[in-house]
Each structure stands twice: as C-alpha cells, then as structure tokens.
Amino acid sequence: MTRVDVAREAGTSVAVVSYVVNGGPRPVAKSTRERVLAAIEAVGYTPNSIAQALASGVSGAYGLIVPDISNPFFAELAHELEEVLSTHGKVLLLGDSSESKVREQALLKMFLQRQIDGILFIGVDSDADVQPAIDAGVQVVMLDRVDHRGSVSSVAVDNVAGARAATEHLIGHGYTRIGIIAGPPHLFTAGDRRGGWQSAMDAAALPVEPRWCLEADFSRRGGLDAGRRLFAADALPEAIFTSNEQQAVGVLVAAAEHGIRVPEDLAIITFDGTDDSEFSIPAISTVMQPLKDIAQAAVDLLTRPRDAGVVHKTCNFSLRLRTSCGQH
C-alpha cells in the first residue's frame, strides 16, 4: 500500500496524506487528519521510515559504536542506553568495531549514511576520530573515554580516583606488596587507572616492584596471560589491582591453575562491576561504574541542541566489596 491508496481511501490529495504522516510542513484540519488516519488503518499503509528520515532530517535512531560487544561492560552499557532511548521513542543501532580502527571508521560512515540522529562512541584507542560526524552536523557523545581534543561531549567516571580508592582499600587491609595488571598503554583509561594505583602507592610510601607491574589487554585472555606471568615469578605480591573486570576473571583462572588461593594467598580488586564479578568464585571486589546514570547522562547530552556546547560529565563510582580482597 502507498500514500496514493491512502489518499484514494480518504478522499484527499497525496500531499495532505504526506502532511499527516510527516507532521507537516502544512497544518491539516482535525477532521481531515482523522479521515487520513482512518484510511491508513483501513488500507494497512506503513510509512517508509527511511524516506521520512530523508525528508525530515530526523531518523528516530541513534548509533552506538563499541570496541567489543562481547565485553560484558559494553554489553550492559548498551542495554542501559537502549532502555533510556526507548523511553524517548528512539531506536539504538549497535556497531561492533572489533578493536579495529578501520572497521570503526567504516561503521561511523555507515551510520552517517543512514541519517542517524546522534552517535554514542567508544573508541578502540584514545585517538578517536569522530570528525566525519562533526562535519555532518551529527551530535556525538563519547563514553568511557574523554575527547582530549575537546571537540565532543563525554561521559565517564573518574578512573584515577576509582583506581586510587580500590588500591587504598587494599592498603587498608594491611597489604604492602601490591601489584597491578594495567591495561593497554594506548588507552587513556588504562593510563588513568594505573595513575590512580600509583598515586595510592606513593601516598602510602609503599615500594613498587616492577615484576608485579604487568600490562595486558582488557580481556579474560589478557588477564589469564598476565596471571600466568605473575605466578611464574619466584615471589608473589600480597594483593593485586586489575584494571578491568575481565582481566580479573582471567587472573582467577590462572590462580586456580597454579594452586593459588584467593584471597588467602592473593587478594584481588578490580574495576567495572558487571555481573561477572558477582558470579565468579570467589566474588570479586570492584569499582562499580553506575551504568544507569552513565546512560541517562549520555542520552541527555546527545539530545541537546547541537549548538549547546561541549560538556564533560563525570559520574560517581562506588566500591562493591566482596570476598576476593580479603576481609571487607
């Protein structure tokens, strides 16, 4: 069925049908509008959303680009974003860049070609290129990262303060030999969390042992490999801060392989706070990111007028203390 069929049923022109479907640009009398809506129902007409987007410049859809949707943190954040956008009557389209800059740019281009209303962006590294969206006049909000160029708004927790609070909690237990599994050095997120750990160690005047300071991908495999390297050393730290939750899960596997008990032989605390940390054995103490608050803040920024300026929103974190770090 087309608008011609609707116009024939309603006894109006096709232009009037278009005004009703698109909400303008010209007003339609109430009685005529009701007649057109009844005709739409009668003939089973479904508006072409793509055509509407091209005509109005509004698609009713937003895009989310993440580095790896298999990461539970990104998956849970995507769920919260979809929940918030659905209350606005909007749709969230998901793009997984698979940790590839080339794929990331291809996804950005595809979203722009589809007349997307705005883009939520988590880059594969700290050198995020969202200039094509800016040039196209499309609103962009970065998540879990901060745009150090200052060109787009962002929403994130204070990674330095969160990592410092986690490390201070370990210090509060009386641990003095505390290591770290840092994230990839090309991510500001990883650098900030390492900085928070270092800040806590410096403030407590605790020595840093290089063999207990490892780098790994933000993944279970990364944590497993780092854990194996850590446990191959001739001496172990008393506690370790892992820079993300997936790393911590991998470290638990490595600990089990080497007969190392957590928390009796090694205390662990981490960062992110998805269900994975609650349902591991033992349950992992973690810096919790408030995903609902992050999602709401991101959507609020995304739906502002395009000339509203750049805003960097910092959300609060909390510590969720469980078995892995020893006594709560």
VEXBAPA-864938 format. One record per residue (C-alpha): residue in one letter; x, y, z; residue number from 1. Coordinates in Angstrom, 3 decimals. Layout:
BEGIN
[rec A, [X, Y, Z], NUM]
...
END
This chain:
BEGIN
[rec M, [0.000, 0.000, 0.000], 1]
[rec T, [1.180, 3.515, -0.834], 2]
[rec R, [0.117, 7.047, 0.004], 3]
[rec V, [-1.837, 7.086, -3.236], 4]
[rec D, [-4.012, 4.266, -1.834], 5]
[rec V, [-4.447, 6.178, 1.434], 6]
[rec A, [-5.409, 9.372, -0.428], 7]
[rec R, [-7.960, 7.473, -2.532], 8]
[rec E, [-9.494, 5.891, 0.593], 9]
[rec A, [-9.598, 9.192, 2.486], 10]
[rec G, [-10.749, 11.290, -0.450], 11]
[rec T, [-7.825, 13.676, -0.133], 12]
[rec S, [-4.705, 14.537, -2.079], 13]
[rec V, [-1.422, 12.643, -1.670], 14]
[rec A, [0.125, 15.874, -0.370], 15]
[rec V, [-2.365, 16.016, 2.503], 16]
[rec V, [-1.529, 12.405, 3.389], 17]
[rec S, [2.150, 13.354, 3.457], 18]
[rec Y, [1.438, 16.295, 5.777], 19]
[rec V, [-0.328, 13.958, 8.215], 20]
[rec V, [2.344, 11.260, 8.072], 21]
[rec N, [5.248, 13.701, 8.417], 22]
[rec G, [3.590, 16.089, 10.856], 23]
[rec G, [3.856, 18.971, 8.400], 24]
[rec P, [5.068, 21.182, 6.914], 25]
[rec R, [1.497, 22.446, 6.456], 26]
[rec P, [-1.331, 22.143, 9.006], 27]
[rec V, [-4.210, 19.748, 8.353], 28]
[rec A, [-7.750, 20.228, 9.676], 29]
[rec K, [-8.659, 17.904, 12.540], 30]
[rec S, [-11.480, 16.196, 10.632], 31]
[rec T, [-9.269, 15.652, 7.576], 32]
[rec R, [-6.454, 14.336, 9.745], 33]
[rec E, [-8.791, 11.844, 11.408], 34]
[rec R, [-10.034, 10.727, 7.987], 35]
[rec V, [-6.458, 10.169, 6.773], 36]
[rec L, [-5.523, 8.219, 9.916], 37]
[rec A, [-8.600, 6.032, 9.492], 38]
[rec A, [-7.638, 5.424, 5.870], 39]
[rec I, [-4.099, 4.467, 6.878], 40]
[rec E, [-5.555, 1.900, 9.260], 41]
[rec A, [-8.044, 0.635, 6.685], 42]
[rec V, [-5.577, 0.034, 3.860], 43]
[rec G, [-2.717, -1.122, 6.112], 44]
[rec Y, [-0.263, 1.549, 4.994], 45]
[rec T, [3.167, 1.559, 6.711], 46]
[rec P, [5.240, 4.742, 6.318], 47]
[rec N, [8.705, 4.331, 4.847], 48]
[rec S, [10.939, 5.383, 7.745], 49]
[rec I, [13.979, 5.833, 5.510], 50]
[rec A, [12.090, 8.143, 3.197], 51]
[rec Q, [10.757, 10.055, 6.196], 52]
[rec A, [14.273, 10.481, 7.537], 53]
[rec L, [15.494, 11.820, 4.220], 54]
[rec A, [12.584, 14.249, 4.050], 55]
[rec S, [12.654, 15.462, 7.653], 56]
[rec G, [16.318, 15.029, 8.599], 57]
[rec V, [15.235, 13.040, 11.676], 58]
[rec S, [15.509, 9.247, 11.717], 59]
[rec G, [14.457, 8.461, 15.290], 60]
[rec A, [17.556, 6.266, 15.601], 61]
[rec Y, [20.884, 6.662, 17.363], 62]
[rec G, [24.061, 4.694, 16.800], 63]
[rec L, [26.379, 3.116, 19.366], 64]
[rec I, [29.904, 2.095, 18.365], 65]
[rec V, [31.815, -0.120, 20.811], 66]
[rec P, [35.213, -1.848, 20.530], 67]
[rec D, [33.950, -5.310, 21.508], 68]
[rec I, [30.341, -6.130, 22.360], 69]
[rec S, [31.424, -9.470, 23.863], 70]
[rec N, [32.906, -7.460, 26.741], 71]
[rec P, [30.156, -7.606, 29.411], 72]
[rec F, [30.781, -3.997, 30.433], 73]
[rec F, [29.988, -2.729, 26.934], 74]
[rec A, [27.060, -5.146, 26.619], 75]
[rec E, [25.484, -3.975, 29.880], 76]
[rec L, [26.090, -0.329, 28.993], 77]
[rec A, [24.432, -0.891, 25.592], 78]
[rec H, [21.422, -2.400, 27.365], 79]
[rec E, [21.082, 0.611, 29.664], 80]
[rec L, [21.400, 3.022, 26.740], 81]
[rec E, [18.686, 1.167, 24.841], 82]
[rec E, [16.425, 1.332, 27.907], 83]
[rec V, [16.820, 5.106, 28.202], 84]
[rec L, [16.381, 5.774, 24.477], 85]
[rec S, [13.271, 3.611, 24.322], 86]
[rec T, [11.584, 5.964, 26.800], 87]
[rec H, [12.178, 8.704, 24.208], 88]
[rec G, [10.632, 6.552, 21.476], 89]
[rec K, [14.046, 6.131, 19.852], 90]
[rec V, [15.906, 3.117, 18.483], 91]
[rec L, [19.537, 2.205, 19.218], 92]
[rec L, [21.623, 0.706, 16.416], 93]
[rec L, [24.739, -1.170, 17.506], 94]
[rec G, [28.087, -1.273, 15.714], 95]
[rec D, [30.927, -3.512, 16.938], 96]
[rec S, [34.297, -2.271, 15.673], 97]
[rec S, [36.070, -5.489, 16.770], 98]
[rec E, [39.025, -3.450, 18.090], 99]
[rec S, [39.741, -2.253, 14.534], 100]
[rec K, [40.249, 1.409, 13.633], 101]
[rec V, [39.386, 0.646, 10.007], 102]
[rec R, [36.109, -1.026, 10.967], 103]
[rec E, [35.380, 1.772, 13.439], 104]
[rec Q, [35.575, 4.385, 10.690], 105]
[rec A, [33.514, 2.224, 8.337], 106]
[rec L, [30.767, 1.938, 10.969], 107]
[rec L, [30.819, 5.682, 11.542], 108]
[rec K, [30.425, 6.259, 7.806], 109]
[rec M, [27.551, 3.755, 7.544], 110]
[rec F, [25.684, 5.357, 10.446], 111]
[rec L, [26.031, 8.791, 8.862], 112]
[rec Q, [24.764, 7.452, 5.532], 113]
[rec R, [21.660, 6.213, 7.337], 114]
[rec Q, [20.783, 9.698, 8.570], 115]
[rec I, [21.422, 8.745, 12.199], 116]
[rec D, [20.315, 11.415, 14.699], 117]
[rec G, [23.313, 11.045, 17.005], 118]
[rec I, [26.231, 8.770, 17.823], 119]
[rec L, [27.404, 7.301, 21.108], 120]
[rec F, [31.048, 6.427, 20.648], 121]
[rec I, [33.568, 4.257, 22.500], 122]
[rec G, [36.805, 4.242, 20.534], 123]
[rec V, [39.253, 1.384, 20.169], 124]
[rec D, [42.007, 3.716, 21.401], 125]
[rec S, [42.461, 7.198, 22.796], 126]
[rec D, [42.945, 8.774, 19.369], 127]
[rec A, [39.285, 8.690, 18.395], 128]
[rec D, [38.418, 10.277, 15.052], 129]
[rec V, [34.811, 11.481, 15.000], 130]
[rec Q, [35.453, 14.410, 12.670], 131]
[rec P, [33.198, 12.987, 9.902], 132]
[rec A, [30.231, 13.171, 12.293], 133]
[rec I, [31.149, 16.674, 13.406], 134]
[rec D, [31.429, 17.776, 9.771], 135]
[rec A, [27.998, 16.261, 9.077], 136]
[rec G, [26.458, 18.174, 11.994], 137]
[rec V, [25.625, 14.987, 13.883], 138]
[rec Q, [25.781, 15.074, 17.675], 139]
[rec V, [28.440, 12.803, 19.213], 140]
[rec V, [28.933, 11.771, 22.836], 141]
[rec M, [31.937, 9.717, 23.900], 142]
[rec L, [31.523, 7.096, 26.596], 143]
[rec D, [34.175, 5.587, 28.894], 144]
[rec R, [36.667, 7.924, 27.236], 145]
[rec V, [37.303, 11.675, 27.211], 146]
[rec D, [37.871, 13.539, 23.964], 147]
[rec H, [41.155, 15.260, 24.720], 148]
[rec R, [40.730, 17.417, 21.616], 149]
[rec G, [37.697, 18.941, 23.311], 150]
[rec S, [35.541, 18.657, 20.203], 151]
[rec V, [32.685, 16.492, 21.551], 152]
[rec S, [30.962, 15.873, 24.874], 153]
[rec S, [31.760, 12.851, 27.008], 154]
[rec V, [30.531, 10.818, 29.978], 155]
[rec A, [32.865, 8.761, 32.157], 156]
[rec V, [33.762, 8.022, 35.756], 157]
[rec D, [36.913, 9.406, 37.357], 158]
[rec N, [39.219, 6.496, 36.561], 159]
[rec V, [42.123, 7.917, 38.561], 160]
[rec A, [40.047, 8.368, 41.711], 161]
[rec G, [38.375, 4.975, 41.318], 162]
[rec A, [41.650, 3.094, 40.953], 163]
[rec R, [43.140, 5.007, 43.875], 164]
[rec A, [40.155, 4.151, 46.091], 165]
[rec A, [40.454, 0.462, 45.182], 166]
[rec T, [44.186, 0.426, 45.965], 167]
[rec E, [43.658, 2.325, 49.207], 168]
[rec H, [41.180, -0.335, 50.237], 169]
[rec L, [43.867, -2.994, 49.777], 170]
[rec I, [46.303, -0.867, 51.764], 171]
[rec G, [43.697, -0.545, 54.487], 172]
[rec H, [43.782, -4.331, 54.889], 173]
[rec G, [47.459, -4.046, 55.753], 174]
[rec Y, [48.797, -5.225, 52.404], 175]
[rec T, [52.109, -3.599, 51.496], 176]
[rec R, [53.191, -5.675, 48.481], 177]
[rec I, [50.587, -4.658, 45.914], 178]
[rec G, [50.922, -5.232, 42.189], 179]
[rec I, [48.909, -4.120, 39.181], 180]
[rec I, [47.751, -5.548, 35.904], 181]
[rec A, [47.446, -2.419, 33.821], 182]
[rec G, [45.503, -2.081, 30.593], 183]
[rec P, [46.807, -1.428, 27.076], 184]
[rec P, [49.101, 1.619, 27.111], 185]
[rec H, [47.354, 3.192, 24.089], 186]
[rec L, [44.192, 3.783, 26.155], 187]
[rec F, [43.876, 6.826, 28.399], 188]
[rec T, [41.521, 4.736, 30.535], 189]
[rec A, [44.319, 2.292, 31.265], 190]
[rec G, [46.782, 5.097, 31.962], 191]
[rec D, [44.385, 6.844, 34.342], 192]
[rec R, [43.743, 3.652, 36.310], 193]
[rec R, [47.450, 2.946, 36.549], 194]
[rec G, [47.935, 6.506, 37.706], 195]
[rec G, [45.353, 6.046, 40.461], 196]
[rec W, [47.093, 2.883, 41.659], 197]
[rec Q, [50.481, 4.644, 41.609], 198]
[rec S, [49.063, 7.621, 43.489], 199]
[rec A, [47.810, 5.393, 46.310], 200]
[rec M, [51.118, 3.545, 46.488], 201]
[rec D, [53.077, 6.819, 46.613], 202]
[rec A, [50.812, 8.323, 49.274], 203]
[rec A, [51.360, 5.266, 51.480], 204]
[rec A, [55.114, 5.298, 50.748], 205]
[rec L, [54.919, 1.705, 49.506], 206]
[rec P, [57.575, 0.332, 47.161], 207]
[rec V, [56.640, -0.613, 43.592], 208]
[rec E, [58.063, -3.931, 42.443], 209]
[rec P, [58.457, -3.933, 38.618], 210]
[rec R, [57.900, -7.698, 38.276], 211]
[rec W, [54.454, -7.230, 39.823], 212]
[rec C, [53.509, -4.482, 37.343], 213]
[rec L, [52.216, -6.074, 34.149], 214]
[rec E, [50.285, -4.860, 31.107], 215]
[rec A, [47.546, -6.839, 29.378], 216]
[rec D, [44.558, -6.432, 27.094], 217]
[rec F, [41.232, -5.602, 28.707], 218]
[rec S, [40.047, -9.209, 28.273], 219]
[rec R, [39.824, -12.541, 30.056], 220]
[rec R, [42.638, -13.844, 27.860], 221]
[rec G, [44.735, -10.811, 28.744], 222]
[rec G, [44.167, -11.430, 32.448], 223]
[rec L, [44.924, -15.134, 32.092], 224]
[rec D, [48.224, -14.493, 30.308], 225]
[rec A, [49.226, -11.780, 32.800], 226]
[rec G, [48.300, -14.039, 35.704], 227]
[rec R, [50.441, -16.844, 34.352], 228]
[rec R, [53.385, -14.460, 34.020], 229]
[rec L, [52.800, -13.128, 37.516], 230]
[rec F, [52.586, -16.571, 39.097], 231]
[rec A, [55.717, -17.753, 37.313], 232]
[rec A, [57.780, -15.273, 39.352], 233]
[rec D, [59.772, -16.504, 42.355], 234]
[rec A, [57.775, -14.319, 44.727], 235]
[rec L, [54.182, -13.112, 44.742], 236]
[rec P, [52.564, -9.865, 45.843], 237]
[rec E, [50.063, -9.980, 48.665], 238]
[rec A, [47.421, -8.228, 46.585], 239]
[rec I, [46.821, -7.010, 43.058], 240]
[rec F, [44.684, -4.385, 41.366], 241]
[rec T, [43.493, -5.460, 37.931], 242]
[rec S, [42.479, -2.588, 35.693], 243]
[rec N, [39.299, -4.159, 34.424], 244]
[rec E, [36.954, -6.914, 35.406], 245]
[rec Q, [37.667, -9.239, 32.501], 246]
[rec Q, [41.333, -9.226, 33.437], 247]
[rec A, [40.356, -10.189, 36.986], 248]
[rec V, [38.336, -13.168, 35.760], 249]
[rec G, [41.355, -14.340, 33.768], 250]
[rec V, [43.629, -13.941, 36.791], 251]
[rec L, [41.290, -16.154, 38.836], 252]
[rec V, [41.686, -18.904, 36.232], 253]
[rec A, [45.474, -18.547, 36.300], 254]
[rec A, [45.424, -18.649, 40.107], 255]
[rec A, [43.433, -21.889, 40.050], 256]
[rec E, [45.940, -23.375, 37.591], 257]
[rec H, [48.826, -22.585, 39.963], 258]
[rec G, [47.065, -23.624, 43.159], 259]
[rec I, [46.958, -20.063, 44.452], 260]
[rec R, [44.034, -19.318, 46.759], 261]
[rec V, [42.108, -16.059, 46.507], 262]
[rec P, [42.039, -14.202, 48.854], 263]
[rec E, [44.141, -16.338, 51.242], 264]
[rec D, [47.298, -16.228, 49.085], 265]
[rec L, [46.449, -13.265, 46.874], 266]
[rec A, [43.840, -10.528, 47.310], 267]
[rec I, [42.253, -9.099, 44.164], 268]
[rec I, [40.258, -5.951, 43.475], 269]
[rec T, [39.222, -4.671, 40.062], 270]
[rec F, [37.289, -2.056, 38.067], 271]
[rec D, [33.926, -2.064, 36.187], 272]
[rec G, [31.404, -4.055, 38.199], 273]
[rec T, [29.254, -6.151, 35.855], 274]
[rec D, [27.561, -9.410, 36.803], 275]
[rec D, [30.772, -11.302, 36.020], 276]
[rec S, [32.412, -10.042, 39.217], 277]
[rec E, [29.446, -11.102, 41.346], 278]
[rec F, [29.123, -14.613, 39.919], 279]
[rec S, [32.788, -15.614, 39.881], 280]
[rec I, [34.351, -17.796, 42.580], 281]
[rec P, [35.273, -16.044, 44.727], 282]
[rec A, [33.149, -12.988, 44.027], 283]
[rec I, [35.403, -10.084, 43.036], 284]
[rec S, [35.586, -6.743, 44.824], 285]
[rec T, [35.295, -3.977, 42.281], 286]
[rec V, [34.942, -0.297, 41.488], 287]
[rec M, [31.348, -0.049, 40.296], 288]
[rec Q, [30.516, 2.177, 37.358], 289]
[rec P, [26.918, 3.499, 37.578], 290]
[rec L, [25.744, 2.293, 34.170], 291]
[rec K, [22.195, 3.625, 34.514], 292]
[rec D, [23.492, 7.087, 35.422], 293]
[rec I, [26.069, 6.996, 32.623], 294]
[rec A, [23.403, 6.018, 30.093], 295]
[rec Q, [20.995, 8.738, 31.254], 296]
[rec A, [23.702, 11.411, 31.209], 297]
[rec A, [24.836, 10.334, 27.734], 298]
[rec V, [21.329, 10.466, 26.278], 299]
[rec D, [20.699, 13.843, 27.918], 300]
[rec L, [23.811, 15.216, 26.225], 301]
[rec L, [23.006, 13.528, 22.923], 302]
[rec T, [19.516, 15.019, 22.697], 303]
[rec R, [20.551, 18.608, 23.458], 304]
[rec P, [20.585, 21.246, 20.728], 305]
[rec R, [23.657, 20.859, 18.550], 306]
[rec D, [24.918, 24.323, 19.455], 307]
[rec A, [24.702, 23.719, 23.230], 308]
[rec G, [28.474, 23.368, 23.605], 309]
[rec V, [30.846, 20.646, 24.772], 310]
[rec V, [30.285, 19.113, 28.217], 311]
[rec H, [32.419, 16.540, 30.018], 312]
[rec K, [30.264, 14.749, 32.578], 313]
[rec T, [31.955, 12.802, 35.386], 314]
[rec C, [29.779, 10.195, 37.110], 315]
[rec N, [30.347, 8.946, 40.638], 316]
[rec F, [31.740, 5.482, 41.323], 317]
[rec S, [31.371, 3.205, 44.326], 318]
[rec L, [33.278, 0.272, 45.798], 319]
[rec R, [31.485, -3.075, 45.880], 320]
[rec L, [33.414, -5.175, 48.387], 321]
[rec R, [33.227, -8.948, 48.134], 322]
[rec T, [35.320, -11.979, 49.048], 323]
[rec S, [38.291, -11.585, 46.697], 324]
[rec C, [40.027, -8.767, 48.577], 325]
[rec G, [40.009, -10.483, 51.992], 326]
[rec Q, [38.156, -9.108, 54.950], 327]
[rec H, [35.601, -6.499, 53.912], 328]
END
